[in-house]
Amino acid sequence: MNGGSSPTPRDPRPAAVVSWSSGKDAAFALYETLRRGELRVVGLLTTVSEEFDRVSMHGVRSSILRAQAAATGLPLHTVAIPYPCPNAEYERRMGAAVAALRAAGVRHVVFGDLFLEDVRRYREERLAGTGIEPSFPLWGRPTAGLAREMIDAGLRATLVAIDPRHLSREFAGREFDRTLLDELPAAVDPCGERGEFHTCVTAGPFFRSPLPVRTGRVVDRDGFVFRDLLLPEETDAGGDRPALTRASR
């Protein structure tokens, strides 16, 4: 009789990465994918500004991005993009990243998109023929109810980018909670799906522990208002914010 341990059975579920913006929609898409159990999540995929070393669009520091990945226990795959980033260059770099993921066995990319048809169509068109399929676990769900589901599930997030054309700058740095939802102007989507605001997730049911972040300075850049987040060892000096270049959402 062989006294060695039996080999671990291979997980037959298709491998997937989550398009990780650092925000609540991507985080809840991860949560729903894990809850459904149809896909095997093997990593997070994020675009990062080369010049600023921050997550594109949200402006979150790469240090916090890495802390998020560590808290989920998932490998982080970053795609460095220039600032500014022409669309052709974005597609070239993302195409190379997708090809590498496909070669590594990934078969799905999970997106946190909610209802913007043009964004979904773009994702589908860019992935067509790559051998990787898009997945949209939150698609079409009414955002007023969805926002509250996120909060009730234990997701904690901070508003880190504000479009002042739609939302007062005082919302930058606010917690994404029920009080905030009650105070949002009627024209603002509860999940900020039209770009009214972007968030950074600091805790959730799939985090090993909450991130010990604190809010830093406010920066106005390219027509948007950003609120910095810092880890305990970081200072609130320097490190300007990137513009809202194309990014995973």
Number of C-alpha atoms within 10 A of each C-alpha: 3 5 5 6 6 7 6 6 6 6 9 9 12 14 21 26 26 28 25 30 30 32 22 29 27 24 30 26 24 24 19 15 21 14 10 9 11 13 20 18 22 16 21 24 23 21 26 30 27 16 15 19 20 23 31 29 24 30 29 28 22 17 14 22 23 15 16 26 18 15 18 21 14 15 15 19 18 19 17 19 23 15 17 14 13 12 10 9 12 18 13 11 15 20 15 12 16 21 15 12 21 17 11 10 14 22 21 22 23 24 27 27 23 23 16 12 10 9 13 18 10 11 17 15 12 15 16 12 9 13 14 21 16 21 22 16 19 22 17 12 12 13 18 12 11 18 23 17 13 21 17 12 12 12 24 23 24 24 23 27 29 27 20 17 10 17 17 13 18 12 22 25 24 16 18 24 17 12 10 13 18 10 9 15 13 9 9 16 18 23 24 18 18 15 15 19 25 27 28 28 27 24 21 23 15 17 17 13 14 17 19 13 16 13 16 17 13 18 14 16 13 9 12 17 23 29 26 25 24 19 17 10 6 12 10 12 8 7 13 16 27 24 20 19 21 18 19 21 23
